[in-house]
Every structure is written in C-alpha cells, then in structure tokens.
Amino acid sequence: MKTTQIQIEGNNGNQAIVFRSSDQIVINLSIVKHGRFGIRRHEDTWVVSARSEWEQIDAARKLQRTLDGQIGTAGDVADYQRVIETFAD
C-alpha cells in the first residue's frame, strides 16, 4: 500500500492537501476568509524538506493554526506532524 496524498479539513472550512513531490513535502492550502464583502477563498502552497525535521515541525504548527483557527496544544500540533511525517524520509 502506498499513501499518495492526505486531505485535511479544519473546523473553520479551511482545507489542506499534503503530498510528496521528489524530495519535498508539498502542502496545498485552501483558506476561507470571511469579510465585509462575503466569503473569499485564498489558495497557498507550502514546500517543506522531506529530510528536515525542524521544517516539518514548523509546518505542522502553522498548519494546525491555519486549519483549526487558533494556536493549539502540543497534542494538537502532534496530530498534524504525524500527517506530515507520513511523507518524510
């Protein structure tokens, strides 16, 4: 069995797709922004080294905050880190 990508949806409607591309982990984000003029979607892409544990931890912190809408506990961040580690070396 081979995992090719993982899709995650946060409580606030934000979504992420995490996958491996050669020696990098790619995180595609779809961020919902609520404003005066309605709802807008913003797309973003983060690229993380598949070999750098520190980059992966930092990406997990940012991903957790983006998808959950708040700064989480160490356990919350660890859940996202496990997803990212699925594609790490």
C-alpha positions, 0 to 999 in steps of 0.5 A: 500500500502506498499513501499518495496524498492526505486531505485535511479539513479544519473546523473553520472550512479551511482545507489542506492537501499534503503530498510528496513531490521528489524530495519535498513535502508539498502542502496545498492550502485552501483558506476561507476568509470571511469579510465585509464583502462575503466569503473569499477563498485564498489558495497557498502552497507550502514546500517543506524538506522531506529530510528536515525535521525542524521544517516539518515541525514548523509546518505542522504548527502553522498548519494546525493554526491555519486549519483549526483557527487558533494556536493549539496544544502540543497534542494538537500540533502532534496530530498534524506532524504525524500527517506530515511525517507520513511523507518524510524520509 
